Amino acid sequence: MQPYFFPYWGHFALIARCDAWVVFDITQFTPKSWMSRNRVLHPERGWSWIHVPLSNNSIHIRTYEARLLDPDGALKTIQGKLSHYRRHAPYYWVVDDLVREAFAETRGDRSLTRLNVATLSAVCRRLDLPFRPLVCSESTLNLPSGLGAGDWALEIATRLGAIQYLNPASGAALFDPMSFAGRGIELQFLHACGWEYETPGREFVADLSILDALMWNDTVEVRRALLAHSRVASAPVLLQPA
């Protein structure tokens, strides 16, 4: 998976079901994507962005080359964007600590990939989820260049000796189940079935950053919901006629 910035709860439902997590950061960077921003509640209505400004926000770099412009400034701005939760959300201070913890883990390092891995790690520690990230750009996988969008996962899974590969169902169209089956790998998809939780004093907005879910729910409830509100299904393999 690409390294996302404090992604929504479904991302962690995927992590909860994986034995290994590959951080895919070796292809073209996409500006204004989930890699550098996410959504939280707006102070008055709807939602607003939280993001980390980059010094080289361009399609002409690889994801692993993306660099933070001002990590300390970004942290302060994000904390400011979250401060309105303090009026209603019971776990505001827990989340504030979590955000500071993630930024502190990479202090002095301006790599966007490493910051995003730190955000995932910080959340997983709070939820007691095993998290074993393998960062492509820092690995010895020696992947070939020029692979198609649906071929990277197959190549990585093959090199890691995987027998199953799990991907969000939203990306199903990219993958060929027959190609995976031909290498002895079962292709599976995670379906996030929707999770609506109580947000007293505020209107609920679906699929915001995991930070929103953690504002309103204790970690035990969040971990339970990850599994209760998602399901895994194997991709059908259509046999070729004899």
Secondary structure by P-SEA (a helix, b strand, c coil): ccccccccaaaaaaaaacccccccccccccccccccccccccccccbbbbbbbbccccccccccccccccaaaaaaaaaaaaccccccccaaaaaaaaaaaaaaaacccccaaaaaaaaaaaaaaaacbbbbbbcccccccccccccccccaaaaaaaaaccccccccccccccccaaaaaaacbbbbbbbbcbbbbbbccccccccccaaaaaacccaaaaaaaaaaaccccccbbbbccc
